[in-house]
């Protein structure tokens, strides 16, 4: 079985890679297990941090090349790809600076002469990662986990094999020993054997609910720790006192960055009924004026392709099924008549709770606008789906916004800002959006043995 790298802007086959056989896979995992002993016990955390700073330097030095690989394989604009590489360098620097403090023993006052909590690495951790942010998704796991003393095994999405190999080369170029970070060139059916391997101690997955359930079930049967970051249907609540100009700018960026292919993209725009029609009118104009389809390598391009044709087809099917049930297309709703996987930015209204547009995640450039009668009604709509990753609230009434933010069923709520991930804050979801946390100290400690030591 081969993995194919296809340019979504042109349909061109860029490269093919054979997947490993089971013998090769088992040997690589075993080598990672042996490396863990040296890495965790013989390499001081200060040295790990120094090497992670080297990774940040490699990322910045090679940013042009790495960003081009991202754009060629998954289609986002080169500008967005360059920003992704810089964010990866930031998370490396962040953990190089803060990792030692996050991993330091915590003294606890008890009846003992001395008692403390220490954070010890678990071992090889398998990361099953998606294609939409092919570098950032990996680094937000790898930087803290590796500095903590774990070693990383990456099973990347099958449509970004060149990104997967480039990631391993970045670590090698930065001076990391072999098998501290390893890209596994394997297919999805081979993941189970990796999870069940006795040397693999934990699994993290960013992906769909279905994939999360399968991985969690396998890991659970082996009693292995999992962290899952799954889908999102983030609410973007707009109260009636907002600056329309600011909120529309946030709406366009929040929904359509990365061509809407983001778990934490704003997807459901819940707008006060007294300004909803005005919001829809301004949103439509902003979309139609801003987005220009073109080569994602061209800095003038603002409408990039989606990552794969099958993903575009699935999105369009969700839109059409909703329209058949009564939803209204305000703008968009079709694939562009040009080469590549380009879908017109779309707004849907008249959406009801029985439609796919209401309760399914739309992973692409489609926005759903819903009307709310008051803040409590808006919050009820926001919480009415089974996903809970992020969300935002837009208003000048910060007291009301904070109360609503506490009541929003999500892993993060942003007030007067689009939702985004930041190394300084923990990131993750509730309900069917998964469990566990990435980033900040909470993310670093997910793959550690939180061990109590009592001395008397």
C-alpha positions in Angstrom: 0.0 0.0 0.0 1.3 3.4 -1.0 0.7 6.9 0.5 0.2 9.5 -2.1 1.1 13.2 -1.9 -1.3 15.1 -4.2 -1.4 18.9 -4.8 -5.1 19.9 -4.0 -4.7 23.0 -6.1 -3.9 21.1 -9.3 -4.6 17.4 -8.7 -1.0 16.6 -9.5 0.6 13.5 -8.0 3.7 14.9 -6.2 5.1 11.7 -4.7 4.3 8.2 -3.5 5.7 6.3 -0.5 5.5 2.7 0.4 4.2 1.8 3.8 6.3 -0.2 6.2 5.8 -3.9 6.8 5.1 -5.2 10.3 8.7 -6.3 10.9 10.1 -2.9 10.1 7.5 -1.2 12.3 8.1 -3.4 15.3 11.8 -2.9 15.0 11.4 0.9 14.9 9.1 0.9 18.0 11.6 -1.3 19.9 14.4 1.1 19.1 12.3 4.0 20.3 11.7 2.0 23.5 15.4 1.6 24.1 16.1 5.2 23.3 13.5 6.3 25.9 15.7 4.8 28.7 18.7 6.9 27.6 16.7 10.0 26.8 14.7 10.2 30.0 17.4 9.0 32.5 20.7 10.2 30.9 19.8 13.4 29.1 19.2 16.3 31.6 16.1 18.4 31.0 18.4 21.4 30.4 20.0 19.6 27.4 16.6 18.6 26.1 15.5 22.2 26.2 18.7 23.3 24.4 18.0 20.9 21.6 14.4 22.1 21.4 15.7 25.7 21.0 17.7 24.3 18.1 14.5 23.0 16.6 13.0 26.5 16.7 16.1 27.8 14.9 15.8 25.1 12.2 12.1 25.8 11.7 12.8 29.5 11.2 15.9 29.0 9.0 14.1 26.5 6.8 10.7 28.3 7.0 10.4 28.9 3.2 11.0 25.3 2.3 8.8 23.8 5.0 5.9 26.2 4.3 6.1 25.3 0.6 5.8 21.6 1.5 2.7 22.3 3.6 1.1 24.4 0.8 1.8 21.8 -1.9 0.5 18.9 0.1 -2.6 20.3 1.9 -3.4 23.4 0.0 -3.4 26.3 2.5 -2.0 29.6 1.3 1.7 30.1 1.6 1.1 33.0 4.0 -0.8 30.7 6.3 1.8 28.0 6.1 4.6 30.4 7.0 2.6 31.6 10.0 2.1 27.9 11.0 5.9 27.3 10.9 6.5 30.4 13.1 3.9 29.2 15.6 5.7 25.9 15.8 9.0 27.7 16.5 7.2 29.7 19.2 5.9 26.5 21.0 9.4 25.1 21.0 10.9 28.2 22.5 8.0 28.4 25.0 8.6 24.9 26.4 12.4 25.3 26.3 11.9 28.2 28.6 9.1 27.0 30.8 9.5 23.2 30.7 12.0 22.9 33.6 9.6 24.8 35.9 6.6 22.7 34.8 8.5 19.5 35.4 10.0 20.6 38.8 9.1 18.7 42.0 6.2 20.2 43.9 6.7 20.3 47.7 3.6 19.4 49.6 3.2 20.1 53.3 2.1 16.9 55.1 3.0 15.0 58.3 6.1 13.6 56.6 9.6 14.9 57.0 9.5 15.6 53.3 6.7 15.0 50.8 6.5 16.0 47.2 5.0 15.3 43.8 7.3 14.5 41.0 6.5 14.3 37.2 8.2 11.4 35.4 7.9 10.6 31.7 5.9 7.6 30.6 7.8 6.3 27.6 7.1 6.1 23.9 3.9 8.1 23.0 2.1 7.5 19.7 0.7 10.6 18.1 -2.0 10.1 15.4 -2.2 13.5 13.8 -4.4 15.2 11.1 -3.5 17.0 7.9 -5.1 20.4 8.5 -2.2 21.9 10.5 0.4 19.3 9.5 3.2 20.9 11.5 1.4 22.7 14.4 -0.7 19.8 15.5 2.5 17.7 15.8 4.6 20.3 17.6 2.0 21.2 20.2 2.2 17.6 21.3 5.9 16.8 20.6 7.6 19.9 22.2 6.2 19.3 25.7 6.2 15.5 25.6 9.9 15.3 24.4 11.2 17.9 26.9 9.3 16.0 29.6 11.5 13.0 28.7 9.2 10.9 26.5 10.0 9.9 22.9 7.5 10.5 20.1 6.1 8.1 17.4 4.2 10.0 14.7 1.5 8.4 12.6 0.6 11.3 10.3 -2.3 11.7 8.0 -1.8 9.7 4.8 -2.2 12.7 2.5 0.8 14.6 4.0 3.7 12.1 3.9 6.2 14.7 2.8 5.3 16.9 5.8 5.7 13.8 8.0 9.2 13.1 6.8 10.1 16.8 6.9 9.2 16.8 10.6 11.5 14.0 11.4 14.3 15.7 9.5 13.8 18.9 11.5 14.5 17.0 14.7 17.5 15.3 13.2 18.9 18.5 11.9 18.5 20.1 15.3 20.7 17.5 16.9 18.2 15.1 18.4 19.4 11.4 18.7 17.7 9.0 16.4 14.4 7.5 17.7 13.5 10.5 20.0 11.1 11.6 17.2 10.2 9.0 14.6 7.8 9.3 11.7 6.0 5.9 11.1 5.3 5.4 7.5 2.2 3.2 8.1 -1.4 3.0 7.1 -4.4 3.5 9.4 -5.0 -0.3 9.9 -1.5 -0.6 11.3 -2.2 1.9 14.1 -3.7 -0.8 16.3 -0.5 -2.8 16.4 1.4 0.3 17.5 -1.0 1.0 20.3 -0.8 -2.7 21.5 3.0 -2.8 21.3 4.2 -3.3 24.9 6.8 -0.5 24.6 4.2 2.1 23.7 2.8 3.7 26.8 0.2 6.3 25.7 -1.6 7.7 22.7 -2.7 11.2 21.6 -5.0 11.7 18.7 -6.3 14.8 16.9 -9.0 13.9 14.5 -12.6 12.8 14.0 -15.0 11.5 16.7 -15.0 8.1 14.9 -11.3 7.9 14.9 -11.2 8.9 18.5 -13.6 6.3 19.6 -11.6 3.5 17.8 -8.3 4.6 19.3 -9.7 5.1 22.8 -11.3 1.6 22.6 -8.0 -0.1 21.6 -6.0 1.9 24.1 -8.5 1.2 26.8 -8.3 -2.5 26.3 -4.6 -2.2 26.9 -5.1 0.2 29.9 -3.0 2.9 28.2 -3.4 6.7 28.6 -5.1 8.7 25.9 -5.6 12.3 25.0 -8.2 13.1 22.4 -8.8 16.3 20.6 -11.8 15.7 18.3 -14.3 17.7 16.3 -15.7 21.1 17.1 -18.8 23.1 16.2 -17.8 26.3 17.9 -20.4 28.9 18.7 -19.7 32.6 17.7 -22.3 34.5 19.8 -23.0 38.1 18.8 -25.0 40.3 21.2 -26.8 43.4 20.0 -24.3 46.0 21.3 -21.3 45.1 19.1 -19.3 47.1 16.6 -20.5 45.5 13.3 -17.2 46.3 11.6 -15.1 44.5 14.3 -17.4 41.5 14.6 -17.6 40.9 10.8 -13.8 41.0 10.6 -13.7 38.4 13.4 -16.3 36.3 11.7 -14.5 36.2 8.4 -11.2 35.3 10.0 -12.7 33.0 12.6 -14.7 30.9 10.0 -12.5 30.9 6.9 -8.9 30.8 8.1 -7.3 27.6 6.8 -10.3 27.4 4.4 -12.5 26.6 7.4 -10.6 23.3 7.9 -10.1 23.8 11.7 -11.6 22.1 14.7 -11.7 25.5 16.5 -13.0 27.5 13.6 -16.2 29.4 14.3 -19.0 27.4 12.7 -22.3 28.4 14.2 -22.9 32.2 14.3 -25.6 32.8 16.9 -26.7 36.4 16.5 -29.2 38.6 18.4 -32.4 38.7 16.4 -32.5 42.5 16.3 -29.2 42.7 14.4 -29.2 39.3 12.6 -30.3 40.5 9.2 -27.7 43.3 9.3 -25.0 40.8 10.3 -25.9 38.5 7.5 -25.9 41.3 4.9 -22.5 42.6 6.1 -21.0 39.0 6.4 -22.1 38.2 2.8 -20.5 41.4 1.4 -17.3 40.8 3.3 -17.0 37.3 2.1 -17.7 38.1 -1.5 -15.3 41.0 -1.5 -12.4 39.4 0.3 -12.0 36.0 -1.2 -10.2 35.6 -4.5 -9.4 32.1 -5.7 -5.9 31.4 -7.1 -2.6 29.6 -6.7 -2.0 29.2 -2.9 1.6 29.9 -3.6 0.7 33.4 -4.7 0.5 35.9 -1.8 -2.4 37.6 -3.5 -4.6 34.5 -3.2 -7.2 34.6 -0.4 -9.3 31.5 -1.4 -7.2 28.4 -1.3 -8.4 24.9 -2.2 -9.7 22.4 0.3 -7.2 19.6 1.1 -8.9 16.7 -0.8 -11.7 16.2 -3.3 -13.5 13.7 -1.1 -13.5 16.2 1.8 -15.1 18.8 -0.5 -17.7 16.3 -1.8 -18.6 15.4 1.8 -19.0 19.1 2.8 -21.1 19.8 -0.3 -23.3 16.8 0.5 -23.9 18.2 4.1 -24.9 21.6 2.6 -27.3 20.1 0.0 -28.9 17.8 2.6 -29.6 20.8 4.8 -30.9 22.8 1.8 -33.3 20.0 0.9 -34.6 20.2 4.5 -35.2 24.0 4.2 -31.9 25.8 4.8 -31.3 28.8 2.6 -28.0 29.5 0.8 -27.2 33.2 1.2 -24.0 32.9 -0.8 -21.8 30.1 -2.1 -22.8 26.5 -1.9 -20.9 25.1 -4.9 -17.5 23.9 -6.1 -15.7 26.5 -8.2 -15.5 25.8 -11.9 -11.7 25.5 -12.1 -8.9 23.1 -11.6 -8.5 21.9 -8.0 -10.5 21.4 -4.8 -12.0 25.0 -4.5 -15.3 25.5 -2.7 -17.1 28.8 -2.6 -17.3 30.4 0.8 -20.9 29.7 1.9 -23.5 31.1 4.4 -26.5 29.1 5.4 -29.6 30.5 7.2 -33.0 29.1 8.1 -31.2 26.2 9.8 -33.2 24.1 12.3 -32.1 21.5 14.8 -33.0 18.5 12.6 -30.6 19.5 9.9 -27.0 18.3 9.3 -25.9 22.0 9.3 -27.1 22.2 12.9 -25.6 19.1 14.6 -22.8 18.0 12.3 -19.3 19.6 12.1 -18.8 21.4 8.8 -15.1 21.0 8.1 -14.7 23.6 5.3 -15.7 27.1 4.3 -19.4 27.1 5.3 -20.9 29.3 8.0 -24.3 28.8 9.7 -26.2 31.8 11.0 -28.8 31.3 13.8 -30.9 33.9 15.5 -31.3 34.2 19.3 -33.9 36.3 21.3 -31.6 37.0 24.3 -28.2 36.1 25.8 -29.7 33.1 27.7 -31.2 31.8 24.5 -28.0 32.2 22.6 -26.1 30.2 25.3 -28.7 27.5 25.1 -28.3 27.2 21.3 -24.5 27.1 21.8 -24.8 24.3 24.3 -27.4 22.3 22.4 -24.9 20.2 20.3 -22.8 17.3 21.5 -19.5 19.0 20.7 -17.6 21.4 23.0 -14.2 22.4 21.9 -14.2 26.2 21.8 -16.4 29.3 21.3 -16.5 33.0 21.4 -18.8 35.8 22.6 -18.9 39.3 21.1 -20.2 42.2 23.2 -19.2 45.3 25.1 -21.0 44.0 28.2 -18.0 42.2 29.7 -19.8 41.2 32.9 -22.5 39.4 30.9 -19.9 37.9 28.6 -17.9 36.4 31.5 -21.0 34.9 33.0 -21.9 33.4 29.6 -18.4 32.2 29.1 -18.5 30.2 32.4 -21.8 28.7 31.3 -20.6 27.7 27.8 -19.9 23.9 27.5 -16.5 24.1 25.9 -12.8 23.7 26.7 -12.2 27.4 25.9 -14.3 30.5 25.5 -12.9 33.7 24.1 -14.5 37.1 24.6 -14.2 39.6 21.7 -11.7 37.4 19.9 -11.7 34.4 17.7 -10.8 31.1 19.3 -7.2 30.0 18.9 -4.6 27.8 20.6 -1.8 29.4 22.6 1.1 27.6 24.4 0.4 29.6 27.5 -3.1 28.3 27.9 -4.4 24.7 28.1 -6.2 23.4 25.0 -8.8 20.7 24.7 -12.5 19.9 24.7 -15.5 18.4 26.5 -18.4 16.2 25.5 -17.7 14.6 22.1 -14.8 17.0 21.4 -12.6 14.7 23.5 -10.7 14.8 26.8 -7.3 15.7 28.2 -5.4 18.8 27.5 -2.5 20.0 25.3 -0.3 23.0 25.8 0.6 25.0 29.0 1.7 23.0 32.0 -1.4 20.8 31.9 -0.5 19.6 28.5 3.1 18.9 29.5 2.0 16.8 32.4 -0.5 14.7 30.5 2.1 12.2 29.5 3.8 11.9 32.9 3.5 9.7 36.0 2.3 12.2 38.6 4.1 10.5 41.4 3.8 11.1 45.2 6.9 10.6 47.3 6.7 10.5 51.1 9.7 10.5 53.4 9.6 10.1 57.2 
